[in-house]
Amino acid sequence: MNGLQVEHSGKWVTIDVPPNCFFAQMDILTNGKYKSLIHRATLNNKATRISVVFSHGPSADTVIAPAPELLEKHGQAPKYIGMNYIEYMKIQLSGKSYQKSTLDHIRYEHAG
């Protein structure tokens, strides 16, 4: 049963998802090389579907930032503000992410 849509070129597109798959947030670690998808779940009136959303991450005091090894290897400056995981989760749960993604709030060009 289809129930997942991703945003592509400003439009919502329904995708077929393999059973038991999951999404991973890689934007920060890879300094934007790998992008996360803006996605949403959809409903229908033909079948019951259960979706479970969970967040799994490191310990609260672990710093979330682009990997220094990748920055050095590619000669890049970090695109995201480093912060501990609890600060990141506070932004994500604060309601600031209603119209913009959490990543938009912690990019250097949008910070402040």
Backbone torsions as a table, in degrees:
resi	resn	phi	psi	omega
1	MET	NA	126.1	176.8
2	ASN	-72.1	143.0	179.4
3	GLY	-163.4	6.7	-179.2
4	LEU	-122.0	133.2	175.1
5	GLN	-124.0	146.6	174.3
6	VAL	-120.8	150.7	177.5
7	GLU	-84.6	127.8	179.1
8	HIS	-140.0	120.2	-179.7
9	SER	53.4	40.1	176.4
10	GLY	79.7	4.8	179.6
11	LYS	-125.1	151.5	176.8
12	TRP	-86.3	127.8	-177.8
13	VAL	-121.7	128.4	177.2
14	THR	-76.7	134.4	-179.5
15	ILE	-122.2	152.5	173.0
16	ASP	-88.2	125.6	-177.4
17	VAL	-111.1	130.1	176.5
18	PRO	-61.8	148.9	178.1
19	PRO	-58.0	145.2	173.6
20	ASN	62.4	29.3	178.6
21	CYS	-93.2	166.9	176.4
22	PHE	-144.6	160.9	179.0
23	PHE	-104.3	145.8	177.0
24	ALA	-123.0	141.9	178.7
25	GLN	-90.1	111.1	-176.0
26	MET	-118.1	-2.4	-175.8
27	ASP	-54.4	-51.5	-173.1
28	ILE	-67.5	-51.6	-177.3
29	LEU	-56.7	-40.2	-176.9
30	THR	-93.2	6.9	179.6
31	ASN	58.0	35.4	175.9
32	GLY	91.7	-1.9	179.5
33	LYS	-64.4	-45.2	176.2
34	TYR	-105.5	126.4	-174.4
35	LYS	-97.9	142.7	171.7
36	SER	-82.7	153.6	-179.6
37	LEU	-91.8	138.6	168.4
38	ILE	-80.9	123.0	-173.4
39	HIS	-141.0	164.8	177.1
40	ARG	-152.3	155.9	175.4
41	ALA	-94.6	147.5	178.2
42	THR	-120.8	159.1	179.8
43	LEU	-112.0	160.0	170.3
44	ASN	-144.3	169.9	-178.7
45	ASN	-105.8	17.3	-177.2
46	LYS	-104.1	-27.7	-176.7
47	ALA	-149.7	153.3	176.7
48	THR	-86.1	136.8	178.3
49	ARG	-136.7	139.6	176.5
50	ILE	-113.7	125.1	175.3
51	SER	-113.8	135.9	178.4
52	VAL	-119.6	123.0	178.0
53	VAL	-106.5	130.0	176.8
54	PHE	-143.3	153.2	177.6
55	SER	-115.2	126.0	178.7
56	HIS	-121.6	130.4	-178.3
57	GLY	-152.5	-174.6	-178.8
58	PRO	-76.5	-175.9	176.6
59	SER	-62.7	156.3	-173.3
60	ALA	-58.0	-30.2	-176.8
61	ASP	-94.0	2.0	177.6
62	THR	-69.5	132.4	179.7
63	VAL	-79.2	127.3	176.9
64	ILE	-97.5	117.3	-176.6
65	ALA	-162.9	162.0	174.4
66	PRO	-57.5	143.4	-179.2
67	ALA	-64.3	121.0	-178.9
68	PRO	-56.0	-35.0	-180.0
69	GLU	-62.9	-39.3	179.1
70	LEU	-72.0	-38.9	177.6
71	LEU	-60.6	-46.3	-179.0
72	GLU	-65.4	-45.0	-178.8
73	LYS	-59.1	-39.2	-176.5
74	HIS	-100.5	3.0	178.4
75	GLY	60.8	40.4	-176.0
76	GLN	-110.6	152.5	168.8
77	ALA	-87.8	151.0	178.7
78	PRO	-64.7	139.1	177.8
79	LYS	-93.3	-13.5	-176.4
80	TYR	-122.6	145.3	178.0
81	ILE	-74.1	127.6	176.3
82	GLY	-73.3	139.2	178.3
83	MET	-157.9	160.2	177.5
84	ASN	-74.1	161.1	-172.4
85	TYR	-60.7	-36.1	-179.8
86	ILE	-65.7	-36.7	175.9
87	GLU	-64.7	-41.7	177.7
88	TYR	-60.4	-46.3	-179.3
89	MET	-66.1	-34.9	177.5
90	LYS	-62.5	-40.7	176.6
91	ILE	-64.7	-43.9	-177.4
92	GLN	-63.6	-35.4	-176.7
93	LEU	-94.6	-2.3	-173.0
94	SER	-76.6	-14.3	-173.9
95	GLY	96.0	-13.0	176.4
96	LYS	-64.4	-22.0	-176.4
97	SER	-88.3	11.7	-178.5
98	TYR	-64.6	-48.6	-178.6
99	GLN	-102.3	-18.9	-179.9
100	LYS	-129.2	149.8	178.2
101	SER	-72.5	159.2	176.1
102	THR	-56.5	-37.4	-179.9
103	LEU	-61.4	-36.7	177.5
104	ASP	-61.8	-32.1	-178.6
105	HIS	-76.9	-21.1	-176.4
106	ILE	-112.7	5.2	172.5
107	ARG	-70.4	142.0	-178.9
108	TYR	-56.5	-39.6	-177.2
109	GLU	-70.5	-16.4	179.8
110	HIS	-110.3	-2.4	-175.7
111	ALA	-72.8	154.3	173.5
112	GLY	107.1	NA	NA
